[in-house]
Amino acid sequence: MSSETNQRGFTKLPIEIGDLSLRRPTVQDFDDFVEFYCDEAVARFQLFEPWTEENVAFHLQSQLGVRIGDPGVALCLAVVYRPDWKVIGEVSITIQDLETPEADIGFTMNPRYWGRHLGSIAVHALLGFGFGRMAMHRIYAFVDTRNDRSWRLMERIGMRREGHFVRWRKIKNEWIDDYGYAMLANEWRPEVALEIQSRTPAS
Ligand SMILES: CC(C)(COP(=O)(O)OP(=O)(O)OC[C@H]1O[C@@H](n2cnc3c(N)ncnc32)[C@H](O)[C@@H]1OP(=O)(O)O)[C@@H](O)C(=O)NCCC(=O)NCCS
């Protein structure tokens, strides 16, 4: 691992791992963010509809005021693909409980880069940051059971399926089932990123 770590995970930004770099987003990322957040494929299983350009501008502006460790607000990291020097996704972590402490995560990648395990590497690094720098005990996510790409990603990086919640959320006028996935701090393994990279054919 090239980035700074402690025994629990990553401690510093940017996190540099393989072809990816994870850093705080800036307003200069606007065009790259529009490319994926305004895409219908990206919103299919999410709470939101495809974003407008105004949504993207507001989001990037509001992230400027978020500090690492702020509870109840998403801390977002832009996922930069270094060979193209382009932001190809965004991952986020939100502290939901400071006592436990635990956080939930979200992740969105540009469809042009799907299926290359870049999402897996990015989310694994995000967990490393959540356990390392943010000192979380538990990190979790809920995923629509139809979103195979998302729950496969979480399984590949070692998150555990903890439950199947039947028709428990109504999204876009439809009752949906979710799987709950989680990982504890002592379950995060840094070598997983290298294992994923070594099993991924070069594109
Ligand atoms: C979920 C998401 C981040 C995955 O990004 P990605 O870079 O493609 O992720 P990876 O390449 O690491 O893994 C994708 C998995 O889906 C699999 N996959 C590929 N094509 C697929 C298809 N047509 N249908 C289902 N799964 C597919 C891949 O094979 C891989 O799993 P496997 O290697 O274990 O078989 C991306 O699809 C995305 O941004 N989706 C929209 C936003 C979203 O739904 N976010 C999650 C909300 S919970």
The ligand as an SDF file (V2000), in Angstrom:
LIG
                    3D

 48 50  0  0  0  0  0  0  0  0999 V2000
  -22.2770   -0.6410   -7.9910 C   0  0  0  0  0  0  0  0  0  0  0  0
  -21.1330   -0.0260   -8.7930 C   0  0  0  0  0  0  0  0  0  0  0  0
  -20.4520    1.0350   -7.9470 C   0  0  0  0  0  0  0  0  0  0  0  0
  -20.1400   -1.1090   -9.1700 C   0  0  0  0  0  0  0  0  0  0  0  0
  -19.0280   -0.4970   -9.7950 O   0  0  0  0  0  0  0  0  0  0  0  0
  -17.9980   -1.3660  -10.6490 P   0  0  0  0  0  0  0  0  0  0  0  0
  -16.7590   -0.5470  -10.8290 O   0  0  0  0  0  0  0  0  0  0  0  0
  -18.6540   -1.9310  -11.8460 O   0  0  0  0  0  0  0  0  0  0  0  0
  -17.7050   -2.5400   -9.6130 O   0  0  0  0  0  0  0  0  0  0  0  0
  -16.8150   -3.7970   -9.7980 P   0  0  0  0  0  0  0  0  0  0  0  0
  -16.3280   -3.9090  -11.2180 O   0  0  0  0  0  0  0  0  0  0  0  0
  -15.8090   -3.7430   -8.7300 O   0  0  0  0  0  0  0  0  0  0  0  0
  -17.8550   -4.9820   -9.4750 O   0  0  0  0  0  0  0  0  0  0  0  0
  -19.0480   -5.1390  -10.2200 C   0  0  0  0  0  0  0  0  0  0  0  0
  -19.6030   -6.5450  -10.0830 C   0  0  0  0  0  0  0  0  0  0  0  0
  -20.7570   -6.6470  -10.9080 O   0  0  0  0  0  0  0  0  0  0  0  0
  -20.5610   -7.7220  -11.8290 C   0  0  0  0  0  0  0  0  0  0  0  0
  -21.2360   -7.4480  -13.0850 N   0  0  0  0  0  0  0  0  0  0  0  0
  -20.6960   -7.0680  -14.2560 C   0  0  0  0  0  0  0  0  0  0  0  0
  -21.6540   -6.9330  -15.1690 N   0  0  0  0  0  0  0  0  0  0  0  0
  -22.8250   -7.2320  -14.5580 C   0  0  0  0  0  0  0  0  0  0  0  0
  -24.1720   -7.2670  -14.9940 C   0  0  0  0  0  0  0  0  0  0  0  0
  -24.5280   -6.9570  -16.2320 N   0  0  0  0  0  0  0  0  0  0  0  0
  -25.1330   -7.5980  -14.0860 N   0  0  0  0  0  0  0  0  0  0  0  0
  -24.7970   -7.8970  -12.8190 C   0  0  0  0  0  0  0  0  0  0  0  0
  -23.5300   -7.8820  -12.3590 N   0  0  0  0  0  0  0  0  0  0  0  0
  -22.5470   -7.5480  -13.2290 C   0  0  0  0  0  0  0  0  0  0  0  0
  -19.0740   -7.7700  -12.0190 C   0  0  0  0  0  0  0  0  0  0  0  0
  -18.7150   -9.0270  -12.5780 O   0  0  0  0  0  0  0  0  0  0  0  0
  -18.6410   -7.5980  -10.5970 C   0  0  0  0  0  0  0  0  0  0  0  0
  -18.8500   -8.7740   -9.7940 O   0  0  0  0  0  0  0  0  0  0  0  0
  -17.9580  -10.1350   -9.8500 P   0  0  0  0  0  0  0  0  0  0  0  0
  -16.6300   -9.7880  -10.4600 O   0  0  0  0  0  0  0  0  0  0  0  0
  -17.8820  -10.5800   -8.4190 O   0  0  0  0  0  0  0  0  0  0  0  0
  -18.7440  -11.0640  -10.6930 O   0  0  0  0  0  0  0  0  0  0  0  0
  -21.6400    0.6040  -10.1170 C   0  0  0  0  0  0  0  0  0  0  0  0
  -22.3320   -0.3870  -10.8390 O   0  0  0  0  0  0  0  0  0  0  0  0
  -22.5290    1.8050   -9.9170 C   0  0  0  0  0  0  0  0  0  0  0  0
  -22.0550    2.9310   -9.7940 O   0  0  0  0  0  0  0  0  0  0  0  0
  -23.8610    1.5950   -9.9010 N   0  0  0  0  0  0  0  0  0  0  0  0
  -24.8090    2.6960   -9.7780 C   0  0  0  0  0  0  0  0  0  0  0  0
  -24.8240    3.2760   -8.3870 C   0  0  0  0  0  0  0  0  0  0  0  0
  -25.2080    2.2260   -7.3540 C   0  0  0  0  0  0  0  0  0  0  0  0
  -26.1220    1.4420   -7.5620 O   0  0  0  0  0  0  0  0  0  0  0  0
  -24.5060    2.2860   -6.2070 N   0  0  0  0  0  0  0  0  0  0  0  0
  -24.7150    1.3730   -5.1090 C   0  0  0  0  0  0  0  0  0  0  0  0
  -25.8650    1.7860   -4.2620 C   0  0  0  0  0  0  0  0  0  0  0  0
  -26.0630    0.6420   -2.9140 S   0  0  0  0  0  0  0  0  0  0  0  0
  1  2  1  0
  2  3  1  0
  2  4  1  0
  2 36  1  0
  4  5  1  0
  5  6  1  0
  6  7  2  0
  6  8  1  0
  6  9  1  0
  9 10  1  0
 10 11  2  0
 10 12  1  0
 10 13  1  0
 13 14  1  0
 14 15  1  0
 15 16  1  0
 15 30  1  0
 16 17  1  0
 17 18  1  0
 17 28  1  0
 18 19  1  0
 18 27  1  0
 19 20  2  0
 20 21  1  0
 21 22  1  0
 21 27  2  0
 22 23  1  0
 22 24  2  0
 24 25  1  0
 25 26  2  0
 26 27  1  0
 28 29  1  0
 28 30  1  0
 30 31  1  0
 31 32  1  0
 32 33  2  0
 32 34  1  0
 32 35  1  0
 36 37  1  0
 36 38  1  0
 38 39  2  0
 38 40  1  0
 40 41  1  0
 41 42  1  0
 42 43  1  0
 43 44  2  0
 43 45  1  0
 45 46  1  0
 46 47  1  0
 47 48  1  0
M  END
$$$$
